[in-house]
Amino acid sequence: MADLLGAANRVPGYEVSNQHTAGTAIQAGDRQVKNVPDPTRVGRVDARNDQQGADNALASDVLRYDSNLQAFLQSLREAPELPEVLRRTMTLLRSTVQTPGLQAGIAQELAGLLQMLRLDPESFSRFFMNQVHGNNRFAGPLFSLLRQAYGTLPGEQARTAVLEFARRYSDFSSTEHIGKSMLSLLHQMEDYLPKSWRGQLESLTARLENGLAAQDRAENIKLLEGEVIPYLGSYVERTHDLGPLRGLLSLLILQVARYENGSEEQMLQSFRQMEGYGGVLGGLNQLDDAAILKLLRENEFSKAGGSSFADALTQTAARALQGAYGPDVRDAFSEVIRAMLVNQSVYLPVNHLFFPLEWDGKAAYSELWVDPNAKERKGDGTAQDKVQFLLKLDVESLGMLEVTLAAREEQVELQVCGPDAVCSHSALIEADLREILRRHGFSGREVRVSKLEKPLALTEVFPNLFEGKRGVDVKI
């Protein structure tokens, strides 16, 4: 019979540690005592303290429980190099296209994606600018004005109003993406429903798809909140389904909240709430609602719209992860997705772009990080603006190249790290780079070409990202 006053089958070595000495009072200031009872937090029953040594999230290997930053840094260290996995993935796709007996539809689909990579200088310029504008929705004169005002506004309430408008605009500009996400979630739910429930959900999903095409937000919200969610909630309640369907329903509710939050009426209302804070809007508050909506719809982000390459890559990745092209391609795309998700984390407030392309018959796979708001201290202690970027480039028959650039007004520091084939012509390359900078009105403060010993880490190029000043520290 189990010992109800203790633990049966005790683990050897724990008998002494589990004994309590009678009459020994725990003092809050006693540093020899671990896990002093604290009513504001949940403590452990043993003497372990996993927080020791975790004060420095960058240097410590101990998992922190008060922040997700440590887990992200670990993922960043373990993430594959995106240019390398892109090269490997595209090579696998080319071999898949040439496989005998491949279905015509699959071969045509993959060939179409690979054809998009063949760019000349003019088409690459369009592709590059489309990536840049499509990557930053908070661009344009209005958001430049709001950025300047945010740093000078007195009081937390005024800054909260600016952030609330930015949040509603983010959902407003993501309307199409949110709509696709809701439809995707509903189609996934159909796989977890029995046949007796599936038909009604398919009918509701078809009605929502038509409503999204008609851009009738009010009717779509009425359908989602009045019929779709109650129907799915009823199934979960009746069957006590606590599996994947319930998780998908939670994600759907989140997307519905964003869809409702991104309505024109609510966005305009949040815009008008900023009018009470002096000259924040710089005269823009004199515009009527139609003019404001036009201003928000016709910025560079909206003009960039969707990228045909991004859409094709997304579709190919989805089919690859389902195993349509074989296990090798599936595993390769898993690595691509993992690298991209890590580089889009909230802890990286920098612009991240990637460019797989073929130029003059050679394949080149690159990714670019740009921090246009980087700061550094001058000799007198004041902050100085600079532009900092990191370019990683994998060129066919050449190898990996990594380029870092820091620009302070006309002064530029440029470093190129590459294989032996590049280092052997370092003097010639440095001279050419200085001439390119001079032709564009820049002075090469330091231009250096050296051998790439190991891949540069983001924390080396952008050290201020993890100082708790710009990253988002997500508390648990």
N, C-alpha and C positions, 0 to 999 in steps of 0.2 A: 504493500500500500504506500502511496506517495506520502512523503512527509509534508503535511499541510503548513507547517511552521517554517519550512525551509525549502531548499531545492533538492529533489531527489536526483541521484546520479550526478553529483557535483563534478564540475570540471577541476581536475587537479591543479593546484596552484592558486585557486581563487578563494580557498577557505579563509585564509587570514584576511585578505582584502575585503571580504564581505562581512567580517565581524565588526561590531561597533563597540567602542569602549564607553561604558556607562559613565555618565557624569562629565563628559567632555563637551563643552559648549563650543559651537562654531562661531568664530568672530568674523564679522564682515571684512575687517581690515587685515586678516591673517593671509599673507601671500602663500603660505604653505598649504592652504586648503583649496582644493579645486572644486569648481561647481558650487560655490556658495549659493544657497537658495535665493532665488530672485523671483518675486511674484510677477515681474513684467515679461518673463521669458520661460520657455520650457527647457529644463535642464536634464542631464543624463543621470541615471541612477547609480552609475559606477563612478570611478575617479578619473575617467578619461576626459580630456579637454582637447578637441580637435581644432580649436581656434589658435592654439599656440603656434607661433611661427608663421601665421598667415596674415600678419599685418601688412606685408608688402605683397600685393597681388601680382606684381611683375616677377618677383624673384622667388616667391614661395611655391613649393610643389604641394602644399597642403590645400585641400579643397575648402574654400570659404563658404560659409552658410549664410552670410549676410549680403552676398552679391553674386551675380552670374558672370561677372567680369573674368574671374579666374578660369571658369569653364570655357569661356570664349577664347581666352588667350591660349589655352591648351589646344582647342580646335584649330586656331590659327597656326600654331606650330606644326600640327599634324596635317594640315590641308595640302593637297597636291598642288604643284605648279600648274596654273591654268593653261599657259601656252603649250606646255609639254603634253598635257592630257588632250588638249584640242588637236594637236598634231597627230597624236596616236589615234584619236577618234576618227578624224577625217581620213586617215590612211585606211582604217578598217572599213569606212563607208565606201571608199573607192574600190577596195577589193570585193566588197559585198555586191556592188553594182555589176562587176564583171563575173560574178558567180554564174555558171551555166544553170539553166533551169529556174532562174529567179522569176517570180511573178512579174508581169509587165507593169502593173500599177506600182509595185514597190520600187522597181528599177527606175521608173520615170520620176517618182517622188524624190528618191535620193539623188538622181542626176540633176534634178531641178535645184536642189539645195546646193550641190557642189558648183553648179554653174553660177550661182550668185556670188561665189567667192572670187571669180575671175574679174578683176577690176582694172580699169585704166586710171590714169591720174585724175581725170575729170569725174568719173563715177566714184572714185575713192573719196574725193573731196565732198561730194554730196552725201555719201555714206557716213563719213566722219562727222559732218555737221549735223546730220539727222540723229546720230547717236548722242552727240553733245546736247542738243536741244531737248531731245526726248528723255534725257537722263536727269534734267533739272526742271521741275515744274515751277519752282519759286524763282523764276528769272523775269527780267523786264523792269521797267521804270517803277511800277507800283511796289514791287517787293524790294527793290533797292531803297525806295523811300521808307518802307516799313522797317527794314533792317537798321537804317540810320536812326529812325525814331525810337526803336526799341531800346537802344543803348542810352538814350537821353531822357526817356519818359520817367517822370517822378511817380513812385508808388507802384505797388504790385498789381493793383486793380487795372491800371492802364496797360501794363505789359500782358496781363492775362487776356485782355480784350484783343490784342494783336494776335496772340497765340490761338485764341478761339477762332478768329477769322481764318488764320492759316490752316487750322484743322478742318474747318468746313470747306474751304477751297480745295484741300487735298482730296476730300471725299467727292466733291463736285467734279473735279477733273478726272477722277477715277471711276466715273459712273459706268462707262463701258466695261472696264475690267471687273468691277464689282458684279455687274449683270452676268458676265460669263462665269464668274466664280459661283454665283448662286445656282445657275443652271448645271454646272459641273457637279456641285454637291448633291443636287436633287437626282441627277442621273446615277451617281454613286449609291444613293440611298435605295434606289430601286433594286439593286442587287441583294440588299439585306432584308427586303420585305417579302412575305409570303405572297403567293399569287392572288389571294383574295384581297389583299390591300394594295397590290402594285398597280392595278388598273386605274384606280382613282388618282394615285399620285402622278401617273403618266399624263392623265387628262389635265391636272392642275399645272404640271410642268409645261405642257403645250400652250396653255393659256398665258402663262408667265412669259414664255418665249415670244409670243405674239405681242404682248404688252410692252416688252423691252424693245422690240423692233419699232413699235409705234411711239416710243419714248413717253408713255403716259405714266409718269411716276406716281401720281396720286392713286390711280387704279391698281397699279402694281403693288403698292404698299398695302392697300386695302385687301388685295388678294392674298398676299403673303401673311399679313398679320391676322386676317379674318378667316382664312381657310387652310392655307398650306401648313403653317406652324401648328395650329390647333389639331389638324388631322394627324400629323406626325407625333405630336405630343400625346394624343389619345392612344396611339399604338404603343408608345413607350410605356405609358401608364398601365395599360391593360395587360401587356405581356411582360412587364418588369424587365424590359430590354436595357441592360446596362453596358452593352457592347459597343461595336463600332458605330451603329446607327445613332446612338445617343450622342457620341462624340461629333458625328457629322451634323446632327441637329444643332448642337451648340455652336459650331462654326457657321452654320446658316443663319442663326439668330444674330451673330456678330456682323455678318455681311449685310443683313437686313437693316440693322442699326446704322451702319455706315451709309447704306443707300438712302435711308430716310434723312440722315444728317446732311447729305450732300444736295439737298433740294435748293433750287434757286431762291426761294423765299427765305429760308433760314440763312443762307449765305449772305444775302443782301441785308438781312436784319443784323447780322454780326458786323457787317461792314459799316452800317449806320451807327452802331454802338461806339465806334471809334471816333465819331464826329465830336464827342464831348471832350476830347483831350487836345484842345488847342489846335495848333497847325500841323498835327500829325499827318493829315492827308494832303497837305500842300495844295489846297484848292480842289482836290478831286471830289470832295464832298458836295461840290456844286453840281456835279453830273447827275442826271436822272438814272433810273434803274436800267433802262435799255442801254445807255452809254456805258455803264459800269459792266454789264454782262458782256457787251461787245469787247471791252478792254480785256476782260478775263478770258474770253474765248479766242481772241486773235493774237495771243502771245506766241512766242517761239515754240513753247512746249506743245500748245494745241496744234500749231501748224505742222509740227513734226509728225503728229499723229502716230499711227502704228508703223512699225518697221516690218517690211515684207520679209527681210532676212530673219528678224527676231521671231516673227510668227512661224516661219518655216522651220527654224531651229527648234522652237518650242513643240511644234507638232511632231517633228522627227524624234525629239527626245522622249515625248510621251509614248510613241509607238515602240521606241527602242526599249524603254523601261518595262513595257508589257511583253518583251521578248520577240517582237515581230522580226527583228533582224539577226537573231541568234544571241547566244550568251556572251560572246566577246564584246559585241557592240553594246549590249545592255550594261555590262560592267564598266565599259569605257564612259558611257553617258552618266552612269552613277557617279563616277569621279568628277566629271564636268559639273554636274549639278551641285555636288558637295563643295567644290571649290568656289562656285559662283555664290552659293548661299552664305558661305563664311565671309566673302568679300562684300556682301550687301548688309552686314550686320549693323545694328544701331550704334555699335561702339566705333564705327568707322565713318565719321562725318566728313568724308572726302568723296569726290566724284570718281566712280569706277567705271571704266569702259573696256571692252575687249573687241579685237578686230581680227578675225580669221580671214585671210585673203590670199590670192595668188597674183603675183606681180612679175611680169616678164618671164613667165613660165616657172617661177619659184614660189613655193608655198611659204608664207610667213604668218605666224600666229602670235599675236601680241595682246597685252593688257596694259592699261594705263590708269594710274591713280593721280589725281590732281587735287591739291589743297589750295584754292585761291584765297583763303582767308588766314593763311599761316602768319605767325608773328614771331619776331625775335627781338631780343634786347640789344639796344645800342650801347655804346660805351658810357653814355650819361645816364643809363638806366631806363630810358623811355622805350616804348614799343615801336617797332618798325614793321610795316607791311612787306610781305614778300609772297611770291608764288613758288610753290614747291611741287614737283611732280616726279614720279617714278614710272619708267617705261621698261617692261620686260618683253623681249622679242626673241622668238625661236624661228630662225631662218633656215630653210632647207639647204643642206650641204655646207652650212657655216656653223650653226650651233646657237647657243643661248647668248643673248646680249642684254645687258641691263644698263639703263641710262638714268642718271639722276640730274635734275636741274633745279637750281635755286636762283630766282631773279629778284633783285632789289632795285627798282627803277631801271636804269640802263645797265647795271652791273649784274653779270651772270656767272654763276659757278656751274660747270658742266663736267660730269664724270661719266666715262664709258668703260664698262667692264665686259670683257669678251674672251673668246678662246685665243689660242696661240696665233691663228691666222689673222686676227685683228691686232694683237699686241706686236707682231713683227713689223707692222707698218704704223706704229703709234705716232711717230713724229709727223708723217704725212697726214694722218687723220686729224691730229690736233691742229695742224696748220689749216686744213680745209674747214674745220669747225669754226676756228677763229674768223676766217674769211666770211663764212655764212652769217655769223653773228654781226660782223661789221657791216655787211650789206643791208642788214635789217635794223641798223641803228643801235646795236648793243655792243657792250665792251666785255670781252672775255676775261673776267677777273681771275678765273682759274679754269683751265681746260686741261683735262687729264684723261689718258687712255691707259688702262691697266688690265691685268689678267683677272678673270672672274674665278676667284678661289672657291666661293660658296655663294648661294643665292642671298641677296639682300633681304632682310626682314623689314616689314613695314614699321616696326618699332624703331628701327635704326634711322629710316628716312623721315618718319613723322613721329618724333619722340614725344611731342606734347599731346598726342591723342589720348594717352592713357594716364594723364596726370589728374583726372577727375574734373577738368575744367571744361572739356568740350564733349567728351563721350557721355553716353546715357548710362548711368549706373542703375541697373534694374534691381530693385530690392525685392526680396522674397517675403 
